[in-house]
Amino acid sequence: MRVMGAFTLAEIDVTLARLKAEYEKLNHMEQYGLGGRQGRYRKMEEVRREIEHWERRRDRLMRGGVRPRGAVVPHE
C-alpha cells in the first residue's frame, strides 16, 4: 500500500471518484438549466480545481513521491 503523508492511494482514489461524481452532477444540472447559473459555475470551478489537486497528489504518489528538481551534487 502506497502512503503519501496522511493519505493512501485508495483514499485518494475514493476522493477523486466522489469529486468527479459531484462535478458530473453539476454538469448535468447545467445542461438542463436547473438552479442558478452563477452559483453552479463557481462551484464547478472549485470542484474542478480540487480534482486537479488530488490528481497531482495521486500522480506524485504513483511515481514514488516528490522529485527533487535542480539538485546540485557537490564534487569532491
C-alpha positions in Angstrom: 0.0 0.0 0.0 1.4 3.4 -1.0 1.1 6.2 1.5 1.7 9.9 0.9 1.7 11.8 4.2 -1.7 11.0 5.7 -3.3 9.7 2.5 -3.2 6.3 0.9 -3.7 5.7 -2.8 -7.1 4.1 -2.1 -8.2 7.2 -0.1 -7.1 9.5 -2.9 -9.0 7.4 -5.5 -12.2 7.5 -3.3 -11.9 11.2 -3.0 -11.4 11.6 -6.8 -14.4 9.4 -7.5 -16.6 11.5 -5.2 -15.4 14.8 -6.7 -15.8 13.6 -10.3 -19.4 12.4 -9.4 -20.1 15.8 -7.9 -18.7 17.6 -11.0 -20.8 15.3 -13.3 -23.9 16.1 -11.3 -23.3 19.8 -11.5 -22.6 19.5 -15.3 -25.8 17.6 -15.7 -27.7 20.3 -13.9 -26.1 22.9 -16.1 -27.3 21.1 -19.3 -30.9 21.1 -18.1 -30.9 24.6 -16.6 -31.7 23.7 -13.0 -30.9 26.2 -10.3 -28.9 29.4 -10.5 -26.2 29.5 -13.3 -23.6 31.7 -11.5 -23.6 29.6 -8.3 -23.2 26.3 -10.2 -20.4 27.7 -12.4 -18.5 28.9 -9.4 -19.0 25.5 -7.6 -17.9 23.7 -10.8 -14.7 25.6 -10.9 -14.0 24.8 -7.2 -14.6 21.1 -7.8 -12.5 21.1 -11.0 -9.6 22.7 -9.1 -9.9 20.2 -6.3 -10.0 17.3 -8.8 -6.7 18.6 -10.3 -5.2 19.0 -6.9 -6.0 15.4 -5.9 -4.9 14.0 -9.4 -1.5 15.7 -8.9 -1.2 14.1 -5.4 -2.1 10.7 -6.8 0.4 11.1 -9.7 3.1 12.1 -7.3 2.3 9.1 -5.1 2.3 6.7 -8.1 5.8 7.8 -9.2 7.2 7.5 -5.7 6.9 10.8 -4.0 8.3 14.3 -4.5 11.1 14.5 -7.1 14.0 16.9 -6.3 14.4 19.4 -9.1 17.7 21.0 -10.0 19.6 19.3 -7.2 23.2 20.1 -7.0 25.6 17.4 -6.1 29.0 18.6 -4.8 32.2 17.2 -6.3 35.0 16.1 -4.0 
